[in-house]
Amino acid sequence: MLGKGGVGKTSLLHRFLFDKYNFNHIPTIEDNYQHSIKVGKHTISFTILDTSGSYEFPAMRKHAIQHGDGFIIVFAFDDAASLKEAKKLYEEVTTLQPFTPVVIVGNKVDTILGGKGRSK
């Protein structure tokens, strides 16, 4: 997972993996999560790398991109700079890994809708 710091990468990930939401922002340096899901008769196992949104670790981000099999790039609707960052990350990913799947996710839409739709 890639994106600017504070856009909610870890929160999205924790909601998916643990069905929990933490309202407190705790900056991530880098975390690995192992997970399996059942799809029909098959069990799919995968690793999700939750990356730092900081430019303090560009070598770690480049390494993650070079070795990833797919990417989720997250931006926040309440942070215009995060959309610009998402575009830059998309360009970086598609330059380093031109045939790898990329999904772009807009997060925090509830913050611009006055809290409507927020699930606790």
DSSP file (Angstrom, degrees, kcal/mol; ACC not computed):
  #  RESIDUE AA STRUCTURE BP1 BP2  ACC     N-H-->O    O-->H-N    N-H-->O    O-->H-N    TCO  KAPPA ALPHA  PHI   PSI    X-CA   Y-CA   Z-CA
    1    1 A M              0   0    0      0, 0.0    50,-1.6     0, 0.0     2,-0.3   0.000 360.0 360.0 360.0 131.5    0.0    0.0    0.0
    2    2 A L  E     +a   73   0A   0     70,-3.0    72,-3.2    48,-0.1     2,-0.2  -0.892 360.0 108.5-125.2 153.3    1.4    3.3   -1.1
    3    3 A G  E     -a   74   0A   0     -2,-0.3    72,-0.1    49,-0.3     3,-0.1  -0.782  64.4 -58.3 156.7 164.0    0.3    6.9   -0.4
    4    4 A K    >   -     0   0    0     70,-0.5     3,-1.4    78,-0.3     5,-0.3  -0.213  69.7 -84.7 -59.9 152.3    1.0   10.1    1.4
    5    5 A G  T 3  S+     0   0    0     48,-1.3    -1,-0.1     1,-0.2    47,-0.1  -0.332 112.0  21.4 -59.6 139.0    1.3   10.0    5.2
    6    6 A G  T 3  S+     0   0    0     -3,-0.1    -1,-0.2    20,-0.1    -2,-0.1   0.501  83.4 115.7  84.8   5.0   -2.1   10.3    7.0
    7    7 A V  S <  S-     0   0    0     -3,-1.4    70,-0.1    67,-0.1    -2,-0.1   0.647  90.8-100.8 -82.8 -12.7   -4.3    9.3    4.1
    8    8 A G  S  > S+     0   0    0     -4,-0.2     4,-2.7    66,-0.1     5,-0.2   0.682  72.8 141.5 106.5  21.1   -5.5    6.2    5.9
    9    9 A K  H  > S+     0   0    0     -5,-0.3     4,-2.3     1,-0.2     5,-0.1   0.954  80.7  41.8 -58.1 -51.3   -3.5    3.3    4.4
   10   10 A T  H  > S+     0   0    0      1,-0.2     4,-2.9     2,-0.2     5,-0.2   0.884 113.5  53.4 -66.2 -38.8   -3.1    1.5    7.8
   11   11 A S  H  > S+     0   0    0      2,-0.2     4,-2.1     1,-0.2    -1,-0.2   0.920 110.3  47.0 -63.0 -43.6   -6.7    2.2    8.8
   12   12 A L  H  X S+     0   0    0     -4,-2.7     4,-2.3     2,-0.2    -2,-0.2   0.923 113.7  49.2 -61.1 -43.8   -8.0    0.7    5.5
   13   13 A L  H  X S+     0   0    0     -4,-2.3     4,-3.0    -5,-0.2     5,-0.3   0.918 111.1  48.0 -63.7 -45.0   -5.7   -2.3    6.0
   14   14 A H  H  X>S+     0   0    0     -4,-2.9     4,-2.5     1,-0.2     6,-1.1   0.857 110.4  52.7 -66.2 -34.5   -6.8   -2.9    9.6
   15   15 A R  H  X5S+     0   0    0     -4,-2.1     4,-1.2     4,-0.2    -1,-0.2   0.930 114.0  43.3 -64.9 -43.8  -10.4   -2.6    8.6
   16   16 A F  H  <5S+     0   0    0     -4,-2.3    -2,-0.2    -5,-0.2    -1,-0.2   0.935 123.9  34.3 -65.9 -47.8   -9.9   -5.3    5.9
   17   17 A L  H  <5S+     0   0    0     -4,-3.0    -3,-0.2    -5,-0.2    -2,-0.2   0.886 137.7  14.4 -78.7 -40.1   -7.7   -7.6    8.0
   18   18 A F  H  <5S-     0   0    0     -4,-2.5    -3,-0.2    -5,-0.3    -2,-0.2   0.424  90.0-123.8-119.5  -2.3   -9.2   -7.2   11.5
   19   19 A D  S  <<S+     0   0    0     -4,-1.2     2,-0.3    -5,-0.6    -4,-0.2   0.873  73.6 121.7  54.0  40.5  -12.6   -5.5   10.9
   20   20 A K        -     0   0    0     -6,-1.1     2,-0.4    -9,-0.1    -1,-0.2  -0.939  49.9-153.6-130.4 152.7  -11.4   -2.8   13.3
   21   21 A Y        -     0   0    0     -2,-0.3     2,-0.5    99,-0.2   -10,-0.1  -0.995   1.8-160.2-129.5 131.9  -10.9    1.0   13.0
   22   22 A N        -     0   0    0     -2,-0.4    -8,-0.1     1,-0.1    -7,-0.1  -0.952   5.4-161.5-111.3 121.6   -8.5    3.1   15.0
   23   23 A F        +     0   0    0     -2,-0.5     2,-0.4     2,-0.1    -1,-0.1   0.569  68.9  88.2 -78.4  -8.5   -9.3    6.9   15.0
   24   24 A N  S    S-     0   0    0      2,-0.0     2,-0.6     1,-0.0    -2,-0.1  -0.781  76.6-132.8 -94.8 132.3   -5.8    7.7   16.1
   25   25 A H        +     0   0    0     -2,-0.4    -2,-0.1   -15,-0.0    -1,-0.0  -0.737  25.1 178.8 -85.3 120.9   -3.1    8.3   13.5
   26   26 A I        -     0   0    0     -2,-0.6   -16,-0.1     0, 0.0   -20,-0.1  -0.962  31.5-122.9-120.5 110.5    0.1    6.4   14.2
   27   27 A P        -     0   0    0      0, 0.0     2,-0.4     0, 0.0    25,-0.1  -0.212  24.2-141.5 -57.1 139.4    2.7    6.9   11.5
   28   28 A T        -     0   0    0     23,-0.2    25,-0.4     1,-0.2    26,-0.3  -0.818  21.6-175.1-102.3 138.8    4.0    3.7    9.9
   29   29 A I  S    S-     0   0    0     -2,-0.4    23,-1.0     1,-0.2     2,-0.2   0.847  75.2 -43.6 -90.2 -55.8    7.6    3.1    8.8
   30   30 A E  E     -C   51   0B   0     21,-0.2     2,-0.4     2,-0.0    21,-0.2  -0.758  60.1-177.0-174.0 130.3    6.8   -0.3    7.3
   31   31 A D  E     -C   50   0B   0     19,-2.1    19,-3.2    -2,-0.2     2,-0.4  -0.993  13.6-148.3-134.3 141.7    4.7   -3.2    8.3
   32   32 A N  E     -C   49   0B   0     -2,-0.4     2,-0.4    17,-0.2    17,-0.2  -0.900  12.8-169.8-106.9 136.3    4.2   -6.6    6.7
   33   33 A Y  E     -C   48   0B   0     15,-2.3    15,-2.9    -2,-0.4     2,-0.4  -0.995   9.6-153.6-128.0 128.5    0.9   -8.5    7.1
   34   34 A Q  E     +C   47   0B   0     -2,-0.4     2,-0.3    13,-0.2    13,-0.2  -0.830  26.8 166.4 -95.6 136.9    0.3  -12.1    6.1
   35   35 A H  E     -C   46   0B   0     11,-2.6    11,-2.9    -2,-0.4     2,-0.4  -0.994  22.7-159.6-150.8 153.7   -3.3  -13.0    5.2
   36   36 A S  E     -C   45   0B   0     -2,-0.3     2,-0.3     9,-0.2     9,-0.2  -0.991   8.4-174.1-132.8 142.9   -5.4  -15.6    3.5
   37   37 A I  E     -C   44   0B   0      7,-2.4     7,-3.3    -2,-0.4     2,-0.5  -0.969  24.1-123.9-132.7 153.0   -8.8  -15.5    2.0
   38   38 A K  E     -C   43   0B   0     -2,-0.3     2,-0.5     5,-0.2     5,-0.2  -0.851  23.1-176.5 -98.4 127.1  -11.1  -18.2    0.6
   39   39 A V  E >   -C   42   0B   0      3,-3.5     3,-2.2    -2,-0.5     2,-0.3  -0.934  65.2 -53.8-123.5 104.0  -12.3  -17.7   -3.0
   40   40 A G  T 3  S-     0   0    0     -2,-0.5    -2,-0.0     1,-0.3     0, 0.0  -0.511 122.6 -19.2  63.2-124.1  -14.6  -20.4   -3.9
   41   41 A K  T 3  S+     0   0    0     -2,-0.3     2,-0.3    -3,-0.1    -1,-0.3   0.422 124.4  88.0 -91.7  -0.2  -12.8  -23.7   -3.2
   42   42 A H  E <   -C   39   0B   0     -3,-2.2    -3,-3.5     2,-0.0     2,-0.6  -0.773  64.3-146.0-107.6 144.2   -9.4  -22.0   -3.2
   43   43 A T  E     -C   38   0B   0     -2,-0.3     2,-0.6    -5,-0.2    -5,-0.2  -0.938  15.6-158.8-105.2 124.3   -7.4  -20.4   -0.4
   44   44 A I  E     -C   37   0B   0     -7,-3.3    -7,-2.4    -2,-0.6     2,-0.4  -0.908   5.8-165.7-106.1 122.7   -5.4  -17.4   -1.6
   45   45 A S  E     +C   36   0B   0     -2,-0.6     2,-0.3    -9,-0.2    -9,-0.2  -0.882  17.8 158.3-108.2 139.9   -2.4  -16.4    0.7
   46   46 A F  E     -C   35   0B   0    -11,-2.9   -11,-2.6    -2,-0.4     2,-0.4  -0.973  34.8-124.7-154.2 165.5   -0.7  -13.1    0.3
   47   47 A T  E     -C   34   0B   0     -2,-0.3     2,-0.5   -13,-0.2   -13,-0.2  -0.953  17.4-157.6-116.0 134.4    1.5  -10.5    2.0
   48   48 A I  E     -C   33   0B   0    -15,-2.9   -15,-2.3    -2,-0.4     2,-0.7  -0.960   5.6-154.3-112.6 127.1    0.5   -6.8    2.3
   49   49 A L  E     -C   32   0B   0     -2,-0.5     2,-0.8   -17,-0.2   -17,-0.2  -0.899   3.6-156.9-101.8 115.7    3.3   -4.3    2.8
   50   50 A D  E     -C   31   0B   0    -19,-3.2   -19,-2.1    -2,-0.7     2,-0.1  -0.838  22.4-158.5 -92.3 110.5    2.0   -1.2    4.5
   51   51 A T  E     -C   30   0B   0    -50,-1.6   -21,-0.2    -2,-0.8   -23,-0.2  -0.441  19.8 -97.0 -94.6 162.8    4.6    1.5    3.6
   52   52 A S        -     0   0    0    -23,-1.0   -49,-0.3    -2,-0.1   -23,-0.1  -0.482  18.8-147.2 -69.6 143.1    5.6    4.8    5.1
   53   53 A G  S    S+     0   0    0    -25,-0.4   -48,-1.3    -2,-0.2     2,-0.3   0.305  70.2 102.1 -90.3   8.6    3.9    7.9    3.6
   54   54 A S  S >  S-     0   0    0    -26,-0.3     3,-0.8   -50,-0.2    -2,-0.1  -0.638  72.3-139.5 -96.6 148.5    7.1    9.8    4.3
   55   55 A Y  T 3  S+     0   0    0     -2,-0.3    -1,-0.1     1,-0.2   -51,-0.0   0.402  89.0  90.8 -81.7   3.2    9.8   10.8    1.9
   56   56 A E  T 3  S+     0   0    0      1,-0.3    -1,-0.2     2,-0.1     3,-0.2   0.687  90.5  43.2 -69.3 -16.6   12.3    9.9    4.6
   57   57 A F    <>  +     0   0    0     -3,-0.8     4,-1.9     1,-0.1    -1,-0.3  -0.374  64.0 145.3-127.0  54.0   12.5    6.4    3.3
   58   58 A P  H  > S+     0   0    0      0, 0.0     4,-2.6     0, 0.0     5,-0.2   0.843  74.6  55.4 -64.0 -32.8   12.7    6.6   -0.6
   59   59 A A  H  > S+     0   0    0      2,-0.2     4,-2.3     1,-0.2     5,-0.2   0.891 107.5  49.7 -66.5 -38.0   14.9    3.5   -0.9
   60   60 A M  H  > S+     0   0    0     -3,-0.3     4,-2.4     2,-0.2    -1,-0.2   0.911 111.9  48.4 -65.2 -41.6   12.4    1.4    1.1
   61   61 A R  H  X S+     0   0    0     -4,-1.9     4,-2.4     2,-0.2    -2,-0.2   0.927 111.9  48.6 -64.5 -44.6    9.6    2.6   -1.2
   62   62 A K  H  X S+     0   0    0     -4,-2.6     4,-2.6     1,-0.2    -2,-0.2   0.914 111.7  49.7 -62.6 -42.3   11.6    1.9   -4.4
   63   63 A H  H  X S+     0   0    0     -4,-2.3     4,-1.5     1,-0.2    -1,-0.2   0.920 110.3  50.7 -61.5 -44.2   12.5   -1.6   -3.1
   64   64 A A  H  X S+     0   0    0     -4,-2.4     4,-0.7     1,-0.2    -2,-0.2   0.904 112.3  47.0 -60.7 -41.7    8.8   -2.3   -2.3
   65   65 A I  H >< S+     0   0    0     -4,-2.4     3,-0.8     1,-0.2    -2,-0.2   0.918 109.8  52.3 -67.5 -43.1    7.8   -1.2   -5.8
   66   66 A Q  H 3< S+     0   0    0     -4,-2.6    -1,-0.2     1,-0.2    -2,-0.2   0.775 118.8  36.5 -64.6 -25.2   10.5   -3.2   -7.5
   67   67 A H  H 3< S+     0   0    0     -4,-1.5    -1,-0.2    -5,-0.2    -2,-0.2   0.363  92.8 110.3-110.9   4.5    9.4   -6.4   -5.6
   68   68 A G    <<  -     0   0    0     -3,-0.8     3,-0.1    -4,-0.7    -3,-0.0  -0.473  51.0-158.3 -82.9 152.5    5.6   -5.9   -5.5
   69   69 A D  S    S-     0   0    0      1,-0.4     2,-0.3    -2,-0.1    -1,-0.1   0.471  80.3  -2.9-102.6  -7.1    3.1   -8.0   -7.4
   70   70 A G        -     0   0    0     30,-0.2    -1,-0.4     2,-0.0     2,-0.4  -0.924  68.8-140.1-176.7 157.5    0.3   -5.4   -7.2
   71   71 A F  E     - b   0 102A   0     30,-2.0    32,-2.7    -2,-0.3     2,-0.5  -0.981   9.4-160.5-138.3 142.5   -0.2   -2.0   -5.6
   72   72 A I  E     - b   0 103A   0     -2,-0.4   -70,-3.0    30,-0.2     2,-0.5  -0.987  16.8-164.4-116.3 117.9   -2.9   -0.1   -3.9
   73   73 A I  E     -ab   2 104A   0     30,-2.9    32,-3.1    -2,-0.5     2,-0.4  -0.914   9.9-160.0-105.3 124.4   -2.3    3.7   -4.0
   74   74 A V  E     +ab   3 105A   0    -72,-3.2   -70,-0.5    -2,-0.5     2,-0.3  -0.861  14.6 174.3-111.3 136.2   -4.4    5.6   -1.5
   75   75 A F  E     - b   0 106A   0     30,-2.5    32,-2.8    -2,-0.4     2,-0.5  -0.911  27.4-123.8-128.2 163.0   -5.2    9.3   -1.4
   76   76 A A  E >   - b   0 107A   0      3,-0.4     3,-1.9    -2,-0.3     7,-0.2  -0.913   7.2-142.0-110.4 132.6   -7.5   11.3    0.9
   77   77 A F  T 3  S+     0   0    0     30,-3.2    31,-0.1    -2,-0.5    -1,-0.1   0.756 103.9  54.7 -61.4 -24.1  -10.4   13.3   -0.4
   78   78 A D  T 3  S+     0   0    0     29,-0.3     2,-0.3     1,-0.2    -1,-0.3   0.264 102.0  63.4 -93.8  13.3   -9.7   16.0    2.2
   79   79 A D    X>  -     0   0    0     -3,-1.9     3,-1.2     1,-0.1     4,-0.9  -0.800  57.3-174.2-141.0  93.9   -6.1   16.4    1.2
   80   80 A A  H >> S+     0   0    0     -2,-0.3     4,-1.5     1,-0.3     3,-0.7   0.838  87.0  60.1 -58.5 -34.8   -5.5   17.7   -2.4
   81   81 A A  H 3> S+     0   0    0      1,-0.2     4,-2.3     2,-0.2    -1,-0.3   0.814  97.4  60.4 -63.8 -28.8   -1.7   17.2   -2.0
   82   82 A S  H <> S+     0   0    0     -3,-1.2     4,-2.1    -6,-0.2   -78,-0.3   0.823 101.6  52.4 -70.2 -29.1   -2.3   13.5   -1.5
   83   83 A L  H <X S+     0   0    0     -4,-0.9     4,-2.1    -3,-0.7    -1,-0.2   0.906 109.4  49.0 -70.6 -40.9   -4.0   13.2   -4.9
   84   84 A K  H  X S+     0   0    0     -4,-1.5     4,-2.0     1,-0.2    -2,-0.2   0.912 112.0  49.5 -61.2 -41.6   -0.9   14.8   -6.5
   85   85 A E  H  X S+     0   0    0     -4,-2.3     4,-2.7     1,-0.2    -2,-0.2   0.893 107.5  54.3 -63.7 -40.2    1.3   12.4   -4.5
   86   86 A A  H  X S+     0   0    0     -4,-2.1     4,-2.6     1,-0.2    -1,-0.2   0.896 107.1  51.0 -61.5 -40.2   -0.9    9.5   -5.7
   87   87 A K  H  X S+     0   0    0     -4,-2.1     4,-2.2     2,-0.2    -1,-0.2   0.920 111.0  48.0 -62.8 -43.5   -0.3   10.5   -9.3
   88   88 A K  H  X S+     0   0    0     -4,-2.0     4,-2.4     2,-0.2    -2,-0.2   0.915 112.2  49.3 -62.8 -42.7    3.5   10.7   -8.7
   89   89 A L  H  X S+     0   0    0     -4,-2.7     4,-3.1     2,-0.2     5,-0.2   0.901 108.6  53.1 -63.7 -40.3    3.4    7.2   -7.1
   90   90 A Y  H  X S+     0   0    0     -4,-2.6     4,-2.8     1,-0.2     5,-0.2   0.927 110.1  47.8 -59.9 -44.7    1.4    5.8  -10.0
   91   91 A E  H  X S+     0   0    0     -4,-2.2     4,-1.5     2,-0.2    -2,-0.2   0.903 112.9  48.8 -62.8 -41.1    4.0    7.2  -12.4
   92   92 A E  H  X S+     0   0    0     -4,-2.4     4,-2.4     2,-0.2     5,-0.2   0.929 113.6  46.3 -64.5 -45.3    6.8    5.7  -10.3
   93   93 A V  H  X S+     0   0    0     -4,-3.1     4,-3.3     1,-0.2    -2,-0.2   0.941 113.7  47.2 -62.9 -48.0    5.1    2.3  -10.1
   94   94 A T  H  < S+     0   0    0     -4,-2.8    -1,-0.2    -5,-0.2    -2,-0.2   0.739 112.7  50.9 -71.6 -20.5    4.2    2.1  -13.8
   95   95 A T  H  < S+     0   0    0     -4,-1.5    -1,-0.2    -5,-0.2    -2,-0.2   0.914 120.1  33.7 -75.5 -46.1    7.8    3.1  -14.7
   96   96 A L  H  < S+     0   0    0     -4,-2.4    -2,-0.2     1,-0.2    -3,-0.2   0.807 137.7  21.5 -79.3 -30.4    9.4    0.5  -12.4
   97   97 A Q    ><  +     0   0    0     -4,-3.3     3,-1.6    -5,-0.2    -1,-0.2  -0.624  69.5 173.0-137.9  73.1    6.7   -2.2  -12.9
   98   98 A P  T 3  S+     0   0    0      0, 0.0    -4,-0.1     0, 0.0    -1,-0.1   0.684  79.2  41.5 -64.1 -19.2    4.8   -1.4  -16.2
   99   99 A F  T 3  S+     0   0    0      2,-0.1    -5,-0.1     0, 0.0    -2,-0.0   0.218  88.1 109.8-112.9  15.2    2.7   -4.6  -16.2
  100  100 A T  S <  S-     0   0    0     -3,-1.6   -30,-0.2    -7,-0.2    -3,-0.1  -0.749  74.9-106.6 -95.0 136.6    1.8   -4.8  -12.5
  101  101 A P        -     0   0    0      0, 0.0   -30,-2.0     0, 0.0     2,-0.4  -0.316  36.0-169.6 -62.9 140.4   -1.8   -4.2  -11.4
  102  102 A V  E     -b   71   0A   0    -32,-0.2     2,-0.4   -30,-0.0   -30,-0.2  -0.999   8.2-168.3-133.1 132.1   -2.5   -0.9   -9.7
  103  103 A V  E     -b   72   0A   0    -32,-2.7   -30,-2.9    -2,-0.4     2,-0.5  -0.981  10.5-152.1-117.9 131.9   -5.6    0.1   -7.8
  104  104 A I  E     -b   73   0A   0     -2,-0.4     2,-0.5   -32,-0.2   -30,-0.2  -0.917  13.8-164.8-106.5 127.3   -6.1    3.8   -6.8
  105  105 A V  E     -b   74   0A   0    -32,-3.1   -30,-2.5    -2,-0.5     2,-0.5  -0.941  12.2-150.2-118.6 126.8   -8.3    4.2   -3.7
  106  106 A G  E     -b   75   0A   0     -2,-0.5     2,-0.2   -32,-0.2     3,-0.2  -0.849  26.2-174.6 -91.9 126.2   -9.9    7.5   -2.6
  107  107 A N  E     +b   76   0A   0    -32,-2.8   -30,-3.2    -2,-0.5   -29,-0.3  -0.720  51.0  36.7-119.1 165.7  -10.3    7.5    1.2
  108  108 A K    >>  +     0   0    0     -2,-0.2     3,-1.3   -32,-0.2     4,-0.5   0.758  57.7 147.4  66.4  29.7  -11.9    9.8    3.8
  109  109 A V  H >>  +     0   0    0      1,-0.3     3,-1.0    -3,-0.2     4,-0.9   0.817  66.4  68.0 -62.2 -27.8  -14.9   10.8    1.7
  110  110 A D  H 34>S+     0   0    0      1,-0.2     5,-3.5     2,-0.2     6,-0.4   0.799  89.8  62.9 -61.3 -28.1  -16.8   11.1    4.9
  111  111 A T  H <45S+     0   0    0     -3,-1.3     3,-0.3     1,-0.2    -1,-0.2   0.784 107.4  41.6 -71.0 -25.5  -14.7   14.1    6.0
  112  112 A I  H <<5S+     0   0    0     -3,-1.0    -1,-0.2    -4,-0.5    -2,-0.2   0.555 111.6  56.6 -95.5  -8.8  -16.0   16.1    3.1
  113  113 A L  T ><5S-     0   0    0     -4,-0.9     3,-0.9    -3,-0.3    -2,-0.2   0.183 121.0-102.4-103.2  14.9  -19.6   14.8    3.5
  114  114 A G  T 3 5S-     0   0    0     -3,-0.3    -3,-0.2     1,-0.2     3,-0.1   0.812  75.9 -54.0  71.3  30.6  -19.8   16.0    7.1
  115  115 A G  T > <S+     0   0    0     -5,-3.5     3,-1.5     1,-0.3    -1,-0.2   0.396  94.7 146.4  86.8  -3.9  -19.3   12.6    8.6
  116  116 A K  T <   +     0   0    0     -3,-0.9    -1,-0.3    -6,-0.4    -3,-0.2  -0.471  67.6  20.6 -68.5 134.8  -22.2   10.9    6.7
  117  117 A G  T 3  S+     0   0    0      1,-0.3     2,-0.3    -2,-0.2    -1,-0.2   0.383  83.9 144.9  91.3  -4.3  -21.4    7.3    5.8
  118  118 A R    <   -     0   0    0     -3,-1.5     2,-0.5    -8,-0.1    -1,-0.3  -0.524  36.3-153.3 -71.0 130.2  -18.8    6.9    8.5
  119  119 A S              0   0    0     -2,-0.3    -1,-0.0     1,-0.1    -3,-0.0  -0.904 360.0 360.0-106.1 129.8  -18.9    3.4    9.9
  120  120 A K              0   0    0     -2,-0.5   -99,-0.2  -100,-0.0    -1,-0.1   0.413 360.0 360.0-106.3 360.0  -17.7    2.8   13.5
